Amino acid sequence: MVSALTVLVLLALGFLLARLPSFPRDASGALTAFVIHVSLPALILARLPALHFDTEVLLPILLPWLLLVLSAAAVLALGKLWRWPAPTLGALLLCVPLGNTSFLGLPLIDWLIGPEGVPYALLYDQLGSFLALSTYGAFVLAWYGGAARPTPLVVLRRLVTFPPFLALLAALFLLPFGLPPPAVAGLETIAASVVPTVMVAVGLQLSPRLAPGQTWPLLVGLSLKMVVAPALALALFHCFELTGLAARVSVLEAGMPPMITAGALALQAGFAPRLVAALLGLGIVLALATVPFFSTLL
């Protein structure tokens, strides 16, 4: 897909465009919506039908749920210890357990492991990160955002109307049949827009400012998400002598920075906006160093 240098350039481009008076203020939301509705579904349809299912595919499906439980428990314990206010706690509960396993995870997996690792990354993202966002994330928003608690029907409706999840269902249906080469080529062309579009959208949202008292939660949140989580995954797989492709992809996905969609939901709910923006922006920049470092340990 793209190199780390290209990602940095695109982030910087978005950051600069946001400071042009003539550039639309709502451009970031429009770009992200395009990716969610068009580019990411095309990528799923192009890559996932090529995956051969075996017991190894359970690793990228189960690991994100295990890490979600552990990281949410850590955030709650530390929040109680340091008496973080509810908005800060809500922001961290959304941004720490849920990783940027698609927008940034897919290009980094493609770069560090190769195209053969992307289908496993898609499984980690769709059956792990996204499902967690749709269920656990909805609960966090309801509990800390003051909204009405979502019913199981509401959660199910959010899930089945999310375009990437619909693409996942279609891709799973196509597994026994595959797609003709011209269709795959067309989907790959559309899917190529995922990384540049999203990186510019994230760059548009970058902000270097933090509210008072948020530096420590920022450092704790990024450390848990990008150092502790992949280290735990790596130790777990070493204990069970799991060294295959799915395990390697899962370790790197575990160390991705906070999820952009989760951050957007946190911003919408009013959960410490400056902290959320810093978690997203700084996390992406740091991931260009931390994720390659963990790849050297595999």
C-alpha positions in Angstrom: 0.0 0.0 0.0 2.1 2.9 1.3 5.3 3.4 3.2 5.7 5.0 6.6 7.2 8.1 5.0 4.1 8.4 2.8 1.9 8.2 5.9 3.8 11.0 7.6 3.6 13.2 4.5 -0.2 12.6 4.2 -0.6 13.5 7.9 1.4 16.6 7.5 -0.6 17.5 4.4 -3.9 17.2 6.3 -2.5 19.2 9.1 -1.5 22.1 6.7 -4.8 21.9 4.7 -6.8 22.4 8.0 -5.0 25.8 8.4 -6.0 27.1 5.0 -9.0 29.5 5.3 -10.4 28.3 1.9 -10.4 24.6 2.9 -13.8 23.2 4.0 -14.1 22.8 7.7 -16.1 19.6 7.4 -13.7 17.9 5.0 -12.4 15.4 7.6 -15.8 13.9 8.3 -16.6 13.7 4.5 -13.3 11.9 3.8 -13.8 9.4 6.7 -17.4 8.8 5.5 -16.1 8.0 2.0 -13.7 5.5 3.4 -16.2 3.8 5.6 -18.9 3.6 2.8 -16.7 2.9 -0.2 -13.0 2.3 0.2 -12.9 -0.1 3.2 -15.7 -2.3 1.9 -13.9 -2.6 -1.4 -10.7 -3.7 0.4 -12.6 -6.3 2.4 -14.2 -7.7 -0.7 -10.9 -7.8 -2.6 -8.8 -9.4 0.1 -10.9 -11.5 2.4 -12.2 -14.1 -0.1 -8.5 -15.1 -0.7 -8.1 -16.2 3.0 -7.9 -20.0 3.7 -9.6 -20.7 7.0 -8.0 -23.0 9.6 -7.5 -23.0 13.3 -4.9 -20.3 13.0 -7.5 -17.7 12.1 -8.9 -17.9 15.6 -5.9 -15.9 16.9 -6.7 -12.6 15.3 -10.4 -13.0 16.3 -9.9 -13.9 20.0 -6.9 -11.8 20.9 -8.6 -8.4 20.6 -11.3 -9.5 22.9 -8.9 -10.7 25.5 -6.9 -7.4 25.3 -10.1 -5.4 25.5 -11.0 -7.0 28.9 -7.5 -6.5 30.3 -7.0 -3.0 29.0 -10.5 -1.8 30.2 -9.8 -3.3 33.6 -6.5 -1.5 33.8 -8.0 1.9 32.8 -10.8 1.5 35.4 -8.3 0.6 38.1 -5.9 3.5 37.2 -8.8 5.9 36.9 -10.0 5.0 40.4 -6.5 5.3 41.8 -5.8 8.7 40.3 -9.5 9.9 40.4 -9.8 10.8 36.8 -13.1 12.6 36.0 -15.8 10.8 34.0 -15.0 12.5 30.7 -11.4 11.5 30.9 -12.3 7.9 31.9 -14.8 7.6 29.1 -12.3 8.8 26.6 -9.7 6.3 27.7 -12.2 3.4 27.9 -13.0 4.0 24.3 -9.6 4.8 22.9 -7.3 2.4 24.8 -9.0 -1.0 24.3 -10.0 -0.2 20.6 -7.1 0.1 18.1 -6.7 1.7 14.7 -6.5 -1.8 13.2 -7.9 -0.9 9.7 -7.0 2.7 8.6 -3.4 2.4 9.9 -3.2 -1.3 10.7 -3.8 -2.5 7.2 -1.1 -0.4 5.5 1.4 -1.1 8.3 0.7 -4.9 8.1 1.1 -4.7 4.3 4.4 -2.8 4.7 5.9 -4.9 7.6 4.6 -8.4 6.8 3.3 -8.3 3.2 0.0 -8.6 1.4 -0.4 -12.1 2.7 -0.9 -10.7 6.2 -3.8 -8.3 5.3 -6.6 -10.9 5.4 -5.7 -11.8 9.0 -5.6 -8.1 9.8 -9.1 -7.7 8.3 -10.3 -10.5 10.6 -8.7 -8.8 13.6 -10.4 -5.6 12.6 -13.8 -6.7 11.6 -14.5 -9.6 14.0 -12.4 -8.1 16.8 -12.1 -4.3 16.9 -15.3 -3.4 15.0 -17.5 -5.8 16.9 -16.1 -4.5 20.1 -16.8 -1.0 19.1 -20.4 -1.9 18.3 -21.0 -3.6 21.6 -18.5 -2.5 24.2 -18.2 0.9 22.7 -22.0 1.4 22.8 -22.0 0.5 26.4 -19.2 3.0 27.3 -21.1 5.8 25.5 -24.3 4.9 27.3 -22.7 4.6 30.7 -20.4 7.7 30.6 -22.2 9.9 28.1 -25.5 10.2 29.8 -27.4 8.7 26.9 -30.1 6.1 27.2 -28.6 2.6 27.5 -28.7 0.8 24.1 -30.9 -2.2 23.8 -29.6 -5.4 22.1 -31.8 -4.5 19.1 -30.1 -1.1 18.8 -26.7 -2.7 19.0 -27.7 -5.2 16.3 -29.1 -2.5 14.1 -25.8 -0.5 14.3 -23.9 -3.7 13.4 -25.9 -4.8 10.4 -26.1 -1.3 8.9 -22.3 -0.7 9.0 -21.0 -0.9 5.4 -17.7 -2.7 6.2 -19.5 -5.3 8.2 -21.9 -5.9 5.3 -18.9 -6.2 3.0 -17.5 -8.8 5.5 -20.6 -10.9 5.3 -20.5 -10.7 1.5 -16.8 -11.7 1.5 -17.5 -14.7 3.7 -20.3 -15.7 1.4 -17.9 -15.5 -1.6 -15.3 -17.7 0.1 -16.2 -20.9 -1.7 -16.6 -19.2 -5.1 -14.0 -16.3 -5.2 -14.3 -13.3 -7.5 -13.2 -13.0 -11.2 -9.9 -11.3 -11.7 -11.4 -8.2 -13.4 -13.6 -7.7 -10.3 -10.7 -8.1 -7.9 -8.7 -5.6 -9.9 -11.5 -3.0 -9.9 -11.9 -3.5 -6.1 -8.2 -3.1 -5.5 -8.2 0.2 -7.4 -10.9 1.5 -5.2 -9.3 0.1 -2.1 -6.1 1.9 -2.8 -7.8 5.1 -1.7 -8.1 3.9 1.9 -4.8 5.0 3.2 -4.3 8.4 1.5 -7.9 9.5 2.2 -7.8 8.5 5.9 -4.4 9.9 6.6 -5.3 13.3 5.3 -8.6 13.1 7.3 -6.6 12.4 10.5 -4.1 15.1 9.7 -7.0 17.6 9.4 -7.9 16.7 13.1 -4.5 16.9 14.6 -4.1 19.4 17.5 -1.0 19.8 19.7 -2.9 21.4 22.6 -4.0 19.6 25.8 -6.2 20.7 28.6 -4.7 21.0 32.1 -4.3 17.7 33.9 -4.5 15.5 30.7 -0.8 14.9 30.1 -0.6 11.9 32.5 -3.8 10.2 31.1 -2.4 10.7 27.6 0.9 9.0 28.5 -0.8 6.2 30.4 -3.3 5.6 27.6 -0.7 5.5 24.8 1.6 3.3 26.9 -1.2 0.8 27.7 -2.3 0.7 24.0 1.0 0.7 22.2 3.5 -0.9 24.5 1.7 -3.1 27.1 -0.9 -4.6 24.8 1.5 -5.9 22.1 4.0 -7.0 24.8 1.3 -9.1 26.4 0.3 -10.6 23.1 3.9 -11.4 22.2 4.5 -13.0 25.6 1.3 -15.0 25.3 2.2 -16.4 21.9 5.7 -17.2 22.9 4.3 -19.2 25.9 2.2 -21.3 23.5 4.9 -21.4 20.8 2.6 -19.7 18.3 4.9 -18.1 15.6 2.8 -18.4 12.4 1.6 -15.6 10.2 -1.7 -15.1 12.1 0.2 -14.7 15.4 2.6 -12.2 13.9 -0.2 -10.1 12.4 -2.1 -10.2 15.7 0.8 -8.9 17.8 1.3 -6.0 15.5 -2.4 -5.2 15.4 -2.5 -5.3 19.2 0.0 -2.4 19.2 -1.9 -0.1 16.9 -2.8 3.3 18.2 -6.3 4.3 19.3 -9.1 3.7 16.8 -10.2 6.8 14.8 -13.9 5.8 14.8 -13.8 5.3 18.6 -12.1 8.7 19.0 -14.8 10.2 16.8 -17.5 8.7 19.0 -15.7 10.0 22.1 -15.5 13.5 20.6 -19.2 13.4 19.7 -20.0 12.4 23.3 -17.9 15.3 24.7 -15.3 13.0 26.3 -12.2 15.3 26.9 -11.9 16.4 23.2 -8.3 17.6 23.5 -7.2 14.4 25.1 -9.0 12.4 22.4 -7.4 14.4 19.6 -4.0 13.9 21.2 -4.5 10.2 21.6 -5.4 9.9 17.9 -2.8 12.2 16.4 0.2 11.4 18.6 -0.6 7.7 18.6 -0.4 7.5 14.8 2.9 9.3 14.7 4.4 7.1 17.5 3.0 3.9 15.9 5.3 4.5 12.9 8.2 3.7 15.3 6.6 1.3 17.9 4.9 -1.1 15.5 8.1 -1.6 13.4 10.0 -2.2 16.6 7.7 -5.0 17.7 7.9 -6.5 14.2 11.7 -7.0 14.9 10.8 -9.1 17.9 8.6 -11.5 16.0 
